[in-house]
Each structure stands twice: as C-alpha cells, then as structure tokens.
Amino acid sequence: MNFENKVVVVTGGSQGIGKAICKGFAGKGAKVSILDIKEEETQKVVDEIKKDGGTAKFYKTNVMDSSSVKETFGKILKEFEYIDILVNNAGIVNTKPYEDVTESEYDLVMGVNLKSVFNTTKIVFPLMKKRRSGKIVNIASVAGKRGGGILGNTIYAASKAGVIGLTKGLAREGGPYGINVNAVCPGPTETPMLKEFKGERRNNFLNTIPLRKFGKPEGVANMVMFLASDLAEFITGEISDVDEGIMMD
Ligand SMILES: NC(=O)c1ccc[n+]([C@@H]2O[C@H](COP(=O)([O-])OP(=O)(O)OC[C@H]3O[C@@H](n4cnc5c(N)ncnc54)[C@H](O)[C@@H]3O)[C@@H](O)[C@H]2O)c1
C-alpha cells in the first residue's frame, strides 16, 4: 500500500485507534490532517509523525459541532483543494444501563459517533463526487451489529448502527461517482476507551473470544488502510469486522 502525497483527513487522532491510523497513513507517504478536541495529545502525535519523516497537521475541532467542522475543512481545503481519503474515527462510549442514560448523554454519544460523520461527509462527499474519486472509511463497532453487550451500551450500539446505515447509503450514492465508502467494526481493542472494561467481566469475556485476545489499534488501522487503498477498488458498502473472531457465526 502506497499513499504517497494522498490528502488524508482523520477524526479523533490523539490516541488509540485514530493515532494508529494517522501514523499508518503518514508512514506510507500521506499528508494527514488530524481533527481532535485534545490539543496537547494530538500535537504530540503530529510531532511523532514529523520525527519519523511524515507529514501531519493538527486542527482543533469538535466533530459533533458542524460550525467547528466547517471552519476546519475551510482551512484544510485552502491548503490542499481536495481530499482523497476521509476516516471518521472519533468516538465515545457509554456503558450505563438504558434507564440511567440521560438525554444529554444520548445527545453526546449520537453527536460524537454519528452526527460527526454527517458533519464531515456533508463537506467531503460533494467534493469527491465532483472529482469522481474518493475513499471514505467509517469506524463503527461490532456493538452496532449485536446491540452492544460487550463494553458499549444500547445507545452506543444505536449510534454505531447509524454509522453502518450511513456507510451503506453513501456507498450506494457514491458508487456511480467512483467513491468507495466502507466501515470497519472493531471488537474490543486495547485503547484508552477499553480501560472501562475491567475485572472479572473482562477476563470472562476474553475466554469467549476465538483468538483469546483483544485487538490492537494497528490491526484496525491495517484494515482501514486496505479499504482506503487501490487494492480495495472493488469493495464498497462493506462492513468489515476486525474483531478476533467475535462475530463469527
Ligand atoms: N477500543 C475499542 O474497543 C473499540 C471497539 C469498537 C469500536 N471502537 C471505535 O473506534 C473509534 C476509536 O476508539 P478508541 O478506542 O481509539 O477511542 P479513544 O477514546 O481512545 O479515542 C477517541 C478519540 O476521539 C476523540 N474525540 C472524542 N470526542 C471528540 C469530539 N467531540 N471531537 C473530536 N474528537 C473527539 C478523542 O479525543 C480521542 O482522540 C471510536 O469510534 C470507537 O467507538 C473502539
């Protein structure tokens, strides 16, 4: 896979899976714009990428806020004019029982996990259509397929099911214009997000995973890069599990 000079935008790149995605693309020659709310942490990722000879820039952005996203893309498009690859990765988890979830928590989960994808694609999709080329990869979750039940709760599952629906719809609309839109569903992956999954519950669950291990951010990043590469020219509307075998049936 070679992303030499490709213009790549990744949301949520300060840590975890997003960080691995940014480093993966930058390591293969891409120019990576990283959108995140965490200033210091994301700047550190940019510095690491630059130290390794790559190209990256941080844009402080709240992806659930359409005006913040618009402002950032205005800046990115001044520098690059177009975007080759968009990765919607930013996300948050909620683990409460359904009856304890507040309206503001619901809005937050839906905002960061689902509306964010609407906000970025509202800008990027028409540009890709005009250029008749582009790749979009959304990070969903196995929770979106199975209604949660591992770490994320019901509203988390609903937000990720929404991401899967958006992915398939955009794949249908984008196909005739040379745009590939796919999603990746990670299983439990060793990132700061997974820290909430602990104790006996974690160990019991581990024993049910066919590969008997949790995923690594780089494993998800590899699938993202594959789907964004020329190798995946004939793949669109695909919801790919990187889940150590959890969803196997
Ligand atoms: N870790 C897992 O087990 C797992 C499993 C399935 C799916 N996922 C999904 O993978 C993606 C990455 O997860 P992770 O484990 O690396 O999570 P993480 O919590 O480690 O990182 C999430 C990133 O999103 C950023 N972010 C959060 N809210 C934001 C906002 N409003 N605007 C901009 N950026 C924001 C954070 O600052 C952080 O950089 C998420 O969409 C998550 O739902 C993770």
The ligand as an ORCA input file, in Angstrom:
! r2SCAN-3c Opt
* xyz 0 1
  N     -11.457      0.486     21.649
  C     -12.440     -0.353     21.354
  O     -12.566     -1.421     21.958
  C     -13.400     -0.053     20.224
  C     -14.247     -1.074     19.775
  C     -15.152     -0.827     18.744
  C     -15.189      0.436     18.162
  N     -14.352      1.414     18.609
  C     -14.451      2.721     17.950
  O     -13.193      3.082     17.423
  C     -13.040      4.512     17.445
  C     -11.769      4.871     18.190
  O     -11.862      4.342     19.504
  P     -10.653      4.326     20.546
  O     -10.800      3.092     21.331
  O      -9.373      4.631     19.868
  O     -11.149      5.539     21.478
  P     -10.332      6.594     22.317
  O     -11.268      7.069     23.374
  O      -9.033      6.034     22.727
  O     -10.094      7.768     21.246
  C     -11.155      8.520     20.729
  C     -10.628      9.775     20.080
  O     -11.758     10.587     19.681
  C     -11.534     11.920     20.111
  N     -12.785     12.629     20.327
  C     -13.746     12.370     21.258
  N     -14.729     13.281     21.186
  C     -14.390     14.131     20.172
  C     -15.006     15.281     19.617
  N     -16.172     15.763     20.085
  N     -14.383     15.911     18.584
  C     -13.200     15.453     18.119
  N     -12.578     14.372     18.603
  C     -13.157     13.724     19.621
  C     -10.742     11.754     21.412
  O     -10.111     12.960     21.803
  C      -9.791     10.650     21.034
  O      -8.669     11.143     20.330
  C     -14.313      5.056     18.114
  O     -15.233      5.441     17.127
  C     -14.829      3.865     18.883
  O     -16.224      3.936     19.103
  C     -13.458      1.202     19.620
*
